[in-house]
Amino acid sequence: MPLQPPRATRLARHGLPVDTLTHALSGALLARATAPAPASTAIPLRRRVVLGALAAAFPDSDVVVSWLSPLAYLYHHRGVTHSLVMLGVWALVLAWLCAKIWRGADSQAPGWRAYFGVIAMGIGIHIAGDWITAFGTMMFAPLSDWRAAISTTFIIDLWFSGIIIGGLLASWVWRTSKYARWPAVAGLAVLCSYVVLQFAMQQRAMDFGRQYARANGLSASAVTALPRPLSPFNWMVVVDTHSQYHYSHVSLTARHAPAPLTPDAGLFAKLGAPYLPLSQAQWQRADQLGGEGDKALAREVLLHPQFGFFRWFAQFPVLYRIDRSASSTCAWFQDLRFFTPGRATWPFRYGMCRDGANADGEWRAYELLGDNSDSKISVH
């Protein structure tokens, strides 16, 4: 029987993303930057900023679907609550609730229209913040499950968060000035410029990948560059040849390789060590279906009808390993998109298992929770 972790453990693994705080701060910054003059606003400034933050955090409330099953998380996280199609509906509902909460017995209190704009902007900036990551967002749900992603920004970007915090702090310092909102406006401008810089660096990294592909006779391959931690100049470049991936971790600005890691190296040192100058780039290869002895079984699992959820989700599916024992046979896959050297865990590993004594046995889909093949949970 597969191990069934308690719901609390499952929510801790798939629960509220660490970047939800950054989303909330971005909503507060946008609310402050767009605040009208005090004499012309229907709601107090402090309430406006708080609502901007709460509205920007709201889309991640869909994380509760992780309580249902791992597949519910894959199918529905960054779905309808992150949708441009549904944005107006969510903003209207939340604005109506705000009007009810603050109206009380005061018939002159602002109605839902006073809250609608700031809430809609908060949800909108959250959608934009997820659109720039590699995970992407289903911004046309429920009409389409296509994930939009431009992959310019790592899921946790300290520079990105720092710019937002800087804009908010500056606005607070100058809160008594008639120009108090301009630091927030400047913060948003810097934030947009930072993403533009990341996009430019992404194109440069992809150009490097195309040069490698041409030099190795892989000119027909698709080339992708994925952001990595600590710096907008750190990238994982992937050359996809349909059955094999060539990938390299590079720094676009480094002139020298990082110093070798010491036994007591900290997290930042471990995360930054793999990124080499372009002139010293080391390319690795990953076969989608593994080695020759694994290909038939791996292909059977990858193309299995019940494994369609992983084919839909994964951008670069690659065989992780095959476990064979007297009791079962399991083939595990992972998505190269989520490979971050220096990180302790690799998320979103899925596979299928069948009775080891019966080659014609029924395959069942599981999520692998750790490196131990017994630590798995059924996805159905």
Backbone hydrogen bonds in HBPLUS format (Angstrom, degrees):
<---DONOR---> <-ACCEPTOR-->    atom                        ^
c    i                          cat <-CA-CA->   ^        H-A-AA   ^      H-
h    n   atom  resd res      DA  || num        DHA   H-A  angle D-A-AA Bond
n    s   type  num  typ     dist DA aas  dist angle  dist       angle   num
A0009-THR N   A0006-PRO O   2.97 MM   3  5.36 122.0  2.32 105.8 119.8     1
A0010-ARG N   A0006-PRO O   3.06 MM   4  6.43 158.1  2.10 152.6 159.4     2
A0011-LEU N   A0007-ARG O   2.83 MM   4  6.06 158.1  1.88 155.2 160.7     3
A0012-ALA N   A0008-ALA O   3.00 MM   4  6.16 145.5  2.12 138.0 147.5     4
A0013-ARG N   A0009-THR O   3.09 MM   4  6.39 143.0  2.23 143.7 152.9     5
A0014-HIS N   A0010-ARG O   2.98 MM   4  6.22 167.2  2.00 153.3 156.5     6
A0015-GLY N   A0011-LEU O   2.41 MM   4  4.44 112.6  1.84 135.2 146.6     7
A0020-THR N   A0017-PRO O   3.02 MM   3  5.46 166.4  2.04 115.1 118.3     8
A0023-HIS N   A0019-ASP O   2.99 MM   4  6.36 156.5  2.05 151.0 157.6     9
A0024-ALA N   A0020-THR O   2.92 MM   4  6.24 160.0  1.96 151.1 155.8    10
A0025-LEU N   A0021-LEU O   2.94 MM   4  6.23 160.2  1.98 151.9 157.1    11
A0026-SER N   A0022-THR O   2.90 MM   4  6.12 152.2  1.97 149.0 156.7    12
A0027-GLY N   A0023-HIS O   3.02 MM   4  6.35 150.1  2.11 149.8 157.6    13
A0028-ALA N   A0024-ALA O   3.02 MM   4  6.36 152.3  2.10 147.4 155.0    14
A0029-LEU N   A0025-LEU O   2.93 MM   4  6.18 156.5  1.99 148.2 154.4    15
A0030-LEU N   A0026-SER O   2.98 MM   4  6.19 160.7  2.02 146.9 151.7    16
A0031-ALA N   A0027-GLY O   2.93 MM   4  6.09 157.9  1.98 144.7 151.3    17
A0032-ARG N   A0028-ALA O   2.94 MM   4  6.16 153.5  2.01 146.3 153.3    18
A0033-ALA N   A0029-LEU O   2.89 MM   4  6.08 158.0  1.94 148.9 155.4    19
A0034-THR N   A0030-LEU O   3.04 MM   4  6.14 143.1  2.18 145.8 153.9    20
A0035-ALA N   A0032-ARG O   3.36 MM   3  5.22 164.8  2.38 101.1 105.2    21
A0040-SER N   A0037-ALA O   2.88 MM   3  5.49 152.7  1.95 120.9 129.5    22
A0041-THR N   A0038-PRO O   3.48 MM   3  5.46 169.0  2.49 103.5 106.6    23
A0048-ARG N   A0044-PRO O   2.97 MM   4  6.25 153.8  2.04 149.8 158.1    24
A0049-VAL N   A0045-LEU O   2.96 MM   4  6.27 160.2  2.00 160.3 163.7    25
A0050-VAL N   A0046-ARG O   3.02 MM   4  6.24 165.3  2.05 152.0 156.2    26
A0051-LEU N   A0047-ARG O   2.87 MM   4  6.00 160.9  1.90 150.3 155.8    27
A0052-GLY N   A0048-ARG O   2.90 MM   4  6.12 149.8  1.99 144.1 152.9    28
A0053-ALA N   A0049-VAL O   3.05 MM   4  6.35 152.1  2.13 146.3 152.9    29
A0054-LEU N   A0050-VAL O   2.93 MM   4  6.24 164.3  1.96 153.6 157.7    30
A0055-ALA N   A0051-LEU O   2.79 MM   4  5.86 162.5  1.82 150.7 155.8    31
A0056-ALA N   A0052-GLY O   3.07 MM   4  6.13 150.8  2.16 137.0 144.8    32
A0057-ALA N   A0053-ALA O   3.05 MM   4  6.31 131.8  2.29 139.7 152.5    33
A0057-ALA N   A0054-LEU O   3.19 MM   3  5.08 131.9  2.43  92.0 105.0    34
A0058-PHE N   A0054-LEU O   2.94 MM   4  6.06 132.3  2.17 141.2 154.2    35
A0060-ASP N   A0057-ALA O   3.15 MM   3  5.98 142.1  2.30 125.5 133.5    36
A0061-SER N   A0058-PHE O   2.82 MM   3  5.51 162.0  1.85 131.2 133.7    37
A0062-ASP N   A0059-PRO O   3.37 MM   3  6.37 172.7  2.38 122.1 123.5    38
A0063-VAL N   A0060-ASP O   3.14 MM   3  5.79 161.0  2.17 118.0 120.0    39
A0064-VAL N   A0061-SER O   3.34 MM   3  6.38 172.9  2.35 125.5 125.7    40
A0065-VAL N   A0062-ASP O   3.14 MM   3  6.03 171.8  2.14 122.3 124.8    41
A0066-SER N   A0063-VAL O   3.00 MM   3  5.80 168.1  2.01 122.5 126.4    42
A0067-TRP N   A0064-VAL O   3.01 MM   3  5.72 164.5  2.03 118.1 123.1    43
A0068-LEU N   A0065-VAL O   2.93 MM   3  5.35 151.1  2.02 109.6 118.3    44
A0073-TYR N   A0069-SER O   3.26 MM   4  6.64 149.9  2.36 146.6 154.1    45
A0074-LEU N   A0070-PRO O   3.15 MM   4  6.54 158.4  2.20 146.5 151.4    46
A0075-TYR N   A0071-LEU O   2.87 MM   4  6.02 168.7  1.88 158.2 161.0    47
A0076-HIS N   A0072-ALA O   2.94 MM   4  5.76 149.8  2.03 142.9 150.0    48
A0077-HIS N   A0073-TYR O   2.94 MM   4  5.23 155.5  2.01 135.6 140.9    49
A0079-GLY N   A0076-HIS O   3.02 MM   3  4.90 116.0  2.44 141.8 129.0    50
A0138-MET N   A0078-ARG O   2.87 MM  60  5.94 164.5  1.89 167.6 169.0    51
A0082-HIS N   A0079-GLY O   2.89 MM   3  5.33 150.4  1.98 114.4 124.1    52
A0083-SER N   A0080-VAL O   3.43 MM   3  5.00 159.6  2.47 103.9 102.5    53
A0087-LEU N   A0083-SER O   3.00 MM   4  5.96 115.1  2.44 133.9 149.9    54
A0084-LEU N   A0139-MET O   2.76 MM  55  5.27 149.0  1.85 129.1 135.2    55
A0089-VAL N   A0086-MET O   3.00 MM   3  5.27 118.9  2.39 104.9 120.4    56
A0090-TRP N   A0086-MET O   3.03 MM   4  6.34 166.8  2.04 167.7 170.5    57
A0091-ALA N   A0087-LEU O   2.92 MM   4  6.11 167.1  1.94 157.3 161.5    58
A0092-LEU N   A0088-GLY O   2.94 MM   4  6.02 153.0  2.01 141.4 148.6    59
A0093-VAL N   A0089-VAL O   2.98 MM   4  6.24 165.5  2.01 155.0 158.5    60
A0094-LEU N   A0090-TRP O   2.93 MM   4  6.09 173.6  1.94 158.4 160.2    61
A0095-ALA N   A0091-ALA O   2.86 MM   4  5.85 152.9  1.93 141.8 150.1    62
A0096-TRP N   A0092-LEU O   2.95 MM   4  6.07 155.9  2.00 146.6 152.8    63
A0097-LEU N   A0093-VAL O   3.04 MM   4  6.35 154.2  2.11 146.6 153.5    64
A0098-CYS N   A0094-LEU O   2.95 MM   4  6.20 158.0  2.00 147.3 153.2    65
A0099-ALA N   A0095-ALA O   2.97 MM   4  6.21 159.5  2.01 149.1 154.3    66
A0100-LYS N   A0096-TRP O   3.05 MM   4  6.31 152.7  2.13 144.6 151.8    67
A0101-ILE N   A0097-LEU O   2.88 MM   4  6.12 159.4  1.92 153.3 159.1    68
A0102-TRP N   A0098-CYS O   2.99 MM   4  6.16 168.9  2.00 157.8 159.2    69
A0103-ARG N   A0099-ALA O   2.97 MM   4  5.67 128.0  2.25 135.5 147.1    70
A0106-ASP N   A0103-ARG O   2.93 MM   3  5.47 150.6  2.02 146.5 145.3    71
A0109-ALA N   A0106-ASP O   3.23 MM   3  5.57 167.5  2.25 111.8 115.1    72
A0114-ALA N   A0111-GLY O   3.20 MM   3  5.88 145.7  2.32 116.2 123.5    73
A0115-TYR N   A0112-TRP O   3.04 MM   3  5.41 144.1  2.17 108.4 118.4    74
A0116-PHE N   A0112-TRP O   3.04 MM   4  6.14 139.4  2.21 151.4 163.7    75
A0119-ILE N   A0115-TYR O   3.17 MM   4  6.26 162.0  2.20 160.1 165.6    76
A0120-ALA N   A0116-PHE O   2.89 MM   4  6.02 161.8  1.92 155.3 160.7    77
A0121-MET N   A0117-GLY O   2.96 MM   4  6.19 157.4  2.01 150.4 156.6    78
A0122-GLY N   A0118-VAL O   3.03 MM   4  6.18 150.6  2.12 138.5 146.4    79
A0123-ILE N   A0119-ILE O   3.02 MM   4  6.33 163.7  2.05 155.5 158.2    80
A0124-GLY N   A0120-ALA O   2.90 MM   4  6.01 156.4  1.95 144.3 152.0    81
A0125-ILE N   A0121-MET O   2.90 MM   4  6.10 155.1  1.96 150.9 155.5    82
A0126-HIS N   A0122-GLY O   3.25 MM   4  6.45 144.0  2.39 138.6 147.8    83
A0127-ILE N   A0123-ILE O   3.06 MM   4  6.43 158.8  2.11 151.9 156.9    84
A0128-ALA N   A0124-GLY O   3.02 MM   4  6.31 159.1  2.06 148.0 153.7    85
A0129-GLY N   A0125-ILE O   2.91 MM   4  6.02 147.4  2.02 135.7 144.8    86
A0130-ASP N   A0126-HIS O   3.02 MM   4  6.37 140.8  2.18 149.3 159.0    87
A0131-TRP N   A0127-ILE O   2.94 MM   4  6.12 147.3  2.05 145.8 155.7    88
A0133-THR N   A0130-ASP O   3.13 MM   3  5.42 164.0  2.16 111.1 116.1    89
A0150-ILE N   A0131-TRP O   2.96 MM  19  6.39 158.0  2.00 161.5 168.2    90
A0152-THR N   A0132-ILE O   2.81 MM  20  5.41 132.4  2.04 135.0 148.6    91
A0153-THR N   A0132-ILE O   2.95 MM  21  5.67 163.4  1.98 154.2 152.8    92
A0137-THR N   A0148-ALA O   3.00 MM  11  5.37 145.2  2.12 132.9 141.7    93
A0139-MET N   A0137-THR O   2.99 MM   2  5.54 130.0  2.25 105.3  90.6    94
A0148-ALA N   A0137-THR O   2.90 MM  11  5.37 162.7  1.93 143.3 138.0    95
A0141-ALA N   A0138-MET O   3.13 MM   3  5.53 165.1  2.15 120.3 119.9    96
A0143-LEU N   A0140-PHE O   2.88 MM   3  5.73 126.4  2.17 136.9 140.2    97
A0144-SER N   A0140-PHE O   3.14 MM   4  5.40 134.8  2.36 110.0 118.8    98
A0161-SER N   A0157-ASP O   2.99 MM   4  6.31 167.0  2.00 157.6 160.8    99
A0162-GLY N   A0158-LEU O   2.83 MM   4  5.84 151.8  1.91 138.2 147.1   100
A0163-ILE N   A0159-TRP O   3.00 MM   4  6.23 152.5  2.08 150.4 155.5   101
A0164-ILE N   A0160-PHE O   3.40 MM   4  6.73 159.9  2.44 145.7 150.2   102
A0165-ILE N   A0161-SER O   2.97 MM   4  6.27 167.2  1.99 156.8 160.1   103
A0166-GLY N   A0162-GLY O   2.85 MM   4  5.98 157.4  1.90 147.4 154.0   104
A0167-GLY N   A0163-ILE O   3.04 MM   4  6.29 156.6  2.09 147.8 153.1   105
A0168-LEU N   A0164-ILE O   3.05 MM   4  6.36 158.7  2.10 153.5 159.1   106
A0169-LEU N   A0165-ILE O   2.90 MM   4  6.09 165.0  1.92 155.4 159.5   107
A0170-ALA N   A0166-GLY O   2.97 MM   4  6.09 162.3  2.01 148.6 153.5   108
A0171-SER N   A0167-GLY O   3.10 MM   4  6.23 153.2  2.17 140.3 147.4   109
A0172-TRP N   A0168-LEU O   3.00 MM   4  6.27 146.8  2.12 144.0 153.3   110
A0173-VAL N   A0169-LEU O   2.89 MM   4  6.19 156.1  1.95 152.0 158.4   111
A0174-TRP N   A0170-ALA O   3.08 MM   4  6.29 158.0  2.13 147.3 152.3   112
A0175-ARG N   A0172-TRP O   3.18 MM   3  4.77 154.4  2.25 107.9 105.4   113
A0177-SER N   A0174-TRP O   3.04 MM   3  5.41 159.2  2.09 114.0 120.7   114
A0180-ALA N   A0177-SER O   3.15 MM   3  5.09 146.7  2.26 114.5 111.9   115
A0182-TRP N   A0179-TYR O   3.02 MM   3  5.60 151.3  2.11 117.4 125.9   116
A0184-ALA N   A0181-ARG O   3.08 MM   3  5.37 123.3  2.41 103.4 117.3   117
A0185-VAL N   A0181-ARG O   3.04 MM   4  6.43 152.4  2.12 148.0 156.7   118
A0186-ALA N   A0182-TRP O   2.80 MM   4  6.03 160.7  1.83 152.6 157.7   119
A0187-GLY N   A0183-PRO O   2.83 MM   4  6.04 148.3  1.93 138.7 147.9   120
A0188-LEU N   A0184-ALA O   2.99 MM   4  6.30 155.4  2.05 148.6 153.6   121
A0189-ALA N   A0185-VAL O   2.99 MM   4  6.30 154.0  2.06 146.7 154.3   122
A0190-VAL N   A0186-ALA O   2.87 MM   4  6.14 160.0  1.91 153.6 158.5   123
A0191-LEU N   A0187-GLY O   2.89 MM   4  6.06 154.5  1.96 144.2 152.1   124
A0192-CYS N   A0188-LEU O   2.94 MM   4  6.19 161.4  1.97 150.0 153.8   125
A0193-SER N   A0189-ALA O   2.98 MM   4  6.19 155.0  2.05 144.3 151.8   126
A0194-TYR N   A0190-VAL O   2.83 MM   4  6.07 146.3  1.94 146.8 156.3   127
A0195-VAL N   A0191-LEU O   3.13 MM   4  6.49 154.7  2.20 148.6 154.1   128
A0196-VAL N   A0192-CYS O   3.01 MM   4  6.30 153.2  2.08 145.5 153.3   129
A0197-LEU N   A0193-SER O   2.88 MM   4  6.17 153.0  1.95 145.4 152.7   130
A0198-GLN N   A0194-TYR O   2.93 MM   4  6.28 155.2  2.00 146.4 153.1   131
A0199-PHE N   A0195-VAL O   2.88 MM   4  6.18 154.0  1.95 147.5 154.5   132
A0200-ALA N   A0196-VAL O   2.95 MM   4  6.27 155.6  2.01 149.4 155.7   133
A0201-MET N   A0197-LEU O   2.92 MM   4  6.24 156.5  1.97 151.7 158.3   134
A0202-GLN N   A0198-GLN O   2.82 MM   4  6.06 148.9  1.92 147.5 156.7   135
A0203-GLN N   A0199-PHE O   3.03 MM   4  6.36 154.4  2.10 148.4 154.0   136
A0204-ARG N   A0200-ALA O   3.09 MM   4  6.41 151.4  2.18 143.0 151.0   137
A0205-ALA N   A0201-MET O   2.90 MM   4  6.17 156.0  1.96 149.1 155.4   138
A0206-MET N   A0202-GLN O   2.90 MM   4  6.18 152.8  1.98 148.0 155.8   139
A0207-ASP N   A0203-GLN O   2.93 MM   4  6.17 147.7  2.03 142.7 151.4   140
A0208-PHE N   A0204-ARG O   3.09 MM   4  6.42 149.6  2.18 143.4 151.1   141
A0209-GLY N   A0205-ALA O   3.06 MM   4  6.43 149.6  2.16 142.0 150.2   142
A0210-ARG N   A0206-MET O   2.88 MM   4  6.19 151.5  1.96 148.7 156.5   143
A0211-GLN N   A0207-ASP O   2.98 MM   4  6.26 152.2  2.06 146.8 153.8   144
A0212-TYR N   A0208-PHE O   3.11 MM   4  6.43 155.9  2.17 145.4 151.4   145
A0213-ALA N   A0209-GLY O   2.92 MM   4  6.20 157.7  1.97 147.6 154.0   146
A0214-ARG N   A0210-ARG O   2.91 MM   4  6.14 163.6  1.94 152.5 155.9   147
A0215-ALA N   A0211-GLN O   2.98 MM   4  6.14 161.1  2.02 147.8 153.3   148
A0216-ASN N   A0212-TYR O   3.08 MM   4  6.23 130.6  2.33 141.8 153.9   149
A0216-ASN N   A0213-ALA O   3.23 MM   3  5.25 137.2  2.42  95.3 107.0   150
A0218-LEU N   A0213-ALA O   2.58 MM   5  4.45 163.0  1.61 154.3 147.8   151
A0217-GLY N   A0214-ARG O   3.25 MM   3  5.19 167.4  2.27 108.6 108.3   152
A0221-SER N   A0218-LEU O   3.03 MM   3  5.58 166.0  2.05 124.6 127.3   153
A0222-ALA N   A0240-ASP O   3.20 MM  18  5.16 145.4  2.33 147.4 146.2   154
A0240-ASP N   A0222-ALA O   2.79 MM  18  5.16 166.7  1.80 164.5 166.0   155
A0224-THR N   A0238-VAL O   2.84 MM  14  5.13 161.7  1.88 152.3 158.5   156
A0238-VAL N   A0224-THR O   2.74 MM  14  5.13 171.9  1.75 158.0 160.7   157
A0226-LEU N   A0236-MET O   2.88 MM  10  5.16 167.1  1.89 145.5 148.8   158
A0236-MET N   A0226-LEU O   2.90 MM  10  5.16 160.7  1.94 149.7 156.2   159
A0228-ARG N   A0234-ASN O   3.19 MM   6  5.41 138.3  2.37 145.9 136.7   160
A0234-ASN N   A0231-SER O   3.24 MM   3  5.47 172.0  2.25 111.9 113.4   161
A0252-LEU N   A0233-PHE O   2.89 MM  19  5.18 159.4  1.94 142.6 148.2   162
A0235-TRP N   A0250-VAL O   2.97 MM  15  5.54 165.8  1.99 161.7 166.0   163
A0250-VAL N   A0235-TRP O   2.92 MM  15  5.54 161.1  1.96 162.6 167.6   164
A0237-VAL N   A0248-SER O   2.86 MM  11  5.35 159.0  1.91 163.5 162.7   165
A0248-SER N   A0237-VAL O   2.98 MM  11  5.35 146.1  2.10 143.4 153.8   166
A0239-VAL N   A0246-HIS O   2.69 MM   7  4.99 166.5  1.71 157.4 162.1   167
A0246-HIS N   A0239-VAL O   2.91 MM   7  4.99 166.3  1.93 145.4 149.8   168
A0241-THR N   A0244-GLN O   2.88 MM   3  5.28 168.2  1.89 174.3 173.9   169
A0288-GLN N   A0243-SER O   2.98 MM  45  5.45 166.1  2.00 139.9 143.2   170
A0245-TYR N   A0286-ALA O   2.89 MM  41  5.17 163.0  1.92 144.7 150.4   171
A0286-ALA N   A0245-TYR O   2.86 MM  41  5.17 148.7  1.95 146.5 155.6   172
A0247-TYR N   A0284-GLN O   2.87 MM  37  5.39 157.9  1.91 145.7 153.2   173
A0284-GLN N   A0247-TYR O   2.85 MM  37  5.39 166.4  1.87 154.7 158.6   174
A0276-LEU N   A0249-HIS O   3.32 MM  27  6.59 165.2  2.34 131.6 127.3   175
A0251-SER N   A0276-LEU O   2.77 MM  25  5.37 157.7  1.82 135.7 135.2   176
A0265-ALA N   A0262-THR O   3.02 MM   3  5.18 156.2  2.08 123.3 121.0   177
A0270-LYS N   A0266-GLY O   3.07 MM   4  6.35 156.2  2.13 150.4 157.1   178
A0271-LEU N   A0267-LEU O   2.90 MM   4  6.15 155.6  1.96 153.0 160.1   179
A0272-GLY N   A0268-PHE O   2.96 MM   4  6.08 144.7  2.09 144.8 153.5   180
A0273-ALA N   A0269-ALA O   3.04 MM   4  5.94 134.1  2.26 143.3 152.9   181
A0280-GLN N   A0277-PRO O   2.90 MM   3  5.31 149.3  2.00 111.1 120.8   182
A0281-ALA N   A0278-LEU O   3.31 MM   3  5.04 169.6  2.32 104.0 105.1   183
A0290-GLY N   A0287-ASP O   3.16 MM   3  4.91 167.9  2.18 103.0 106.7   184
A0319-LEU N   A0288-GLN O   2.92 MM  31  5.70 138.8  2.09 121.3 133.8   185
A0294-ASP N   A0291-GLY O   2.94 MM   3  5.39 153.5  2.01 114.2 122.8   186
A0295-LYS N   A0291-GLY O   3.21 MM   4  6.27 130.2  2.48 153.4 167.1   187
A0298-ALA N   A0294-ASP O   2.87 MM   4  5.90 169.0  1.88 166.8 170.0   188
A0299-ARG N   A0295-LYS O   2.82 MM   4  5.84 160.1  1.86 151.2 156.3   189
A0300-GLU N   A0296-ALA O   3.06 MM   4  6.25 155.6  2.12 143.0 149.7   190
A0301-VAL N   A0297-LEU O   3.08 MM   4  6.39 155.1  2.15 150.0 155.7   191
A0302-LEU N   A0298-ALA O   2.84 MM   4  6.02 173.7  1.84 156.6 158.8   192
A0303-LEU N   A0299-ARG O   3.00 MM   4  5.98 156.2  2.06 148.3 153.1   193
A0304-HIS N   A0301-VAL O   3.08 MM   3  5.06 158.9  2.12 105.1 111.7   194
A0307-PHE N   A0304-HIS O   2.90 MM   3  5.25 156.3  1.96 114.4 122.3   195
A0308-GLY N   A0305-PRO O   3.25 MM   3  5.46 156.5  2.30 112.2 112.9   196
A0310-PHE N   A0307-PHE O   3.09 MM   3  5.67 135.3  2.30 111.5 121.5   197
A0311-ARG N   A0307-PHE O   3.42 MM   4  6.86 157.3  2.48 147.6 153.7   198
A0312-TRP N   A0308-GLY O   2.96 MM   4  6.18 153.1  2.03 150.9 158.0   199
A0313-PHE N   A0309-PHE O   3.07 MM   4  6.20 148.1  2.18 136.6 145.0   200
A0314-ALA N   A0310-PHE O   2.81 MM   4  5.74 176.2  1.81 159.1 160.4   201
A0336-LEU N   A0316-PHE O   2.97 MM  20  5.23 167.7  1.99 142.8 139.5   202
A0318-VAL N   A0334-GLN O   2.88 MM  16  5.57 152.5  1.95 162.9 170.2   203
A0334-GLN N   A0318-VAL O   2.95 MM  16  5.57 161.1  1.99 156.3 161.4   204
A0320-TYR N   A0332-TRP O   2.69 MM  12  5.35 163.7  1.71 143.0 146.8   205
A0321-ARG N   A0332-TRP O   3.40 MM  11  5.47 152.5  2.48 128.6 134.4   206
A0332-TRP N   A0321-ARG O   2.90 MM  11  5.47 178.8  1.90 176.8 176.7   207
A0323-ASP N   A0330-CYS O   2.78 MM   7  5.05 152.8  1.86 145.9 154.6   208
A0330-CYS N   A0323-ASP O   2.82 MM   7  5.05 162.2  1.85 149.5 155.4   209
A0325-SER N   A0328-SER O   2.92 MM   3  5.40 147.6  2.03 164.4 173.2   210
A0356-GLY N   A0327-SER O   3.03 MM  29  4.79 178.0  2.03  97.4  98.0   211
A0329-THR N   A0354-ARG O   2.92 MM  25  5.49 150.8  2.01 152.9 160.5   212
A0354-ARG N   A0329-THR O   2.94 MM  25  5.49 145.0  2.07 144.2 155.3   213
A0331-ALA N   A0352-MET O   3.02 MM  21  5.69 156.7  2.07 157.1 162.4   214
A0352-MET N   A0331-ALA O   3.10 MM  21  5.69 144.5  2.23 146.6 153.7   215
A0333-PHE N   A0350-TYR O   2.62 MM  17  5.44 175.0  1.62 162.6 164.4   216
A0350-TYR N   A0333-PHE O   2.99 MM  17  5.44 144.0  2.13 148.4 157.0   217
A0338-PHE N   A0335-ASP O   2.98 MM   3  5.94 164.4  2.01 130.9 133.1   218
A0339-PHE N   A0336-LEU O   3.16 MM   3  5.27 166.7  2.18 114.5 114.3   219
A0343-ARG N   A0340-THR O   3.06 MM   3  5.73 156.0  2.12 143.7 146.8   220
A0368-LEU N   A0349-ARG O   2.92 MM  19  5.45 159.5  1.96 139.1 145.8   221
A0351-GLY N   A0366-TYR O   2.98 MM  15  5.47 159.7  2.02 151.6 153.3   222
A0366-TYR N   A0351-GLY O   2.82 MM  15  5.47 162.3  1.85 149.7 151.9   223
A0353-CYS N   A0364-ARG O   2.86 MM  11  5.39 153.4  1.93 148.7 154.3   224
A0364-ARG N   A0353-CYS O   2.87 MM  11  5.39 147.8  1.98 145.2 155.6   225
A0358-ASN N   A0355-ASP O   3.15 MM   3  5.60 165.2  2.17 115.2 119.7   226
A0361-GLY N   A0358-ASN O   3.00 MM   3  5.07 158.4  2.05 113.7 114.5   227
A0379-VAL N   A0365-ALA O   3.31 MM  14  6.02 165.8  2.33 129.4 130.6   228
A0367-GLU N   A0377-ILE O   2.82 MM  10  5.33 155.0  1.88 148.4 156.1   229
A0377-ILE N   A0367-GLU O   3.00 MM  10  5.33 151.3  2.08 143.8 153.0   230
A0369-LEU N   A0375-SER O   2.72 MM   6  5.38 163.0  1.75 159.2 162.2   231
A0375-SER N   A0372-ASN O   2.91 MM   3  5.43 155.0  1.97 115.3 123.4   232
